[in-house]
Amino acid sequence: MSDLKKYIAVRKACDPEFAKDYDKGYEEFKIGLVLKMAREEVGLTQDEVAEKLHTKKSAISRIENHAEDIKLSTLEKFAEALGKTLRIEVA
């Protein structure tokens, strides 16, 4: 187990508020990170994605860095702008 994982485990055990919010925050972070990685994989800038979605670069940055409460329709449009499809899985 990495030092970071050990720290998180100890912190969750000692701090109920941290534990409560950690998993939700991590999932939101992952969504934004997945979108950013997909954008970079196809070689598009935030400006280029913004242009395809008829929005501003700041909106794309907000999606990639703060993906909480993002609409499913926005995720679909983002994926389409990258030439990809959105697939959601419940595991």
Sequence and secondary structure as in RCSB ss.txt:
>XXXX:A:sequence
MSDLKKYIAVRKACDPEFAKDYDKGYEEFKIGLVLKMAREEVGLTQDEVAEKLHTKKSAISRIENHAEDIKLSTL
EKFAEALGKTLRIEVA
>XXXX:A:secstr
  HHHHHHHHHHHH HHHHHHHHHHHHHHHHHHHHHHHHHHTT  HHHHHHHTTS HHHHHHHHH  TT  HHHH
HHHHHHTT        
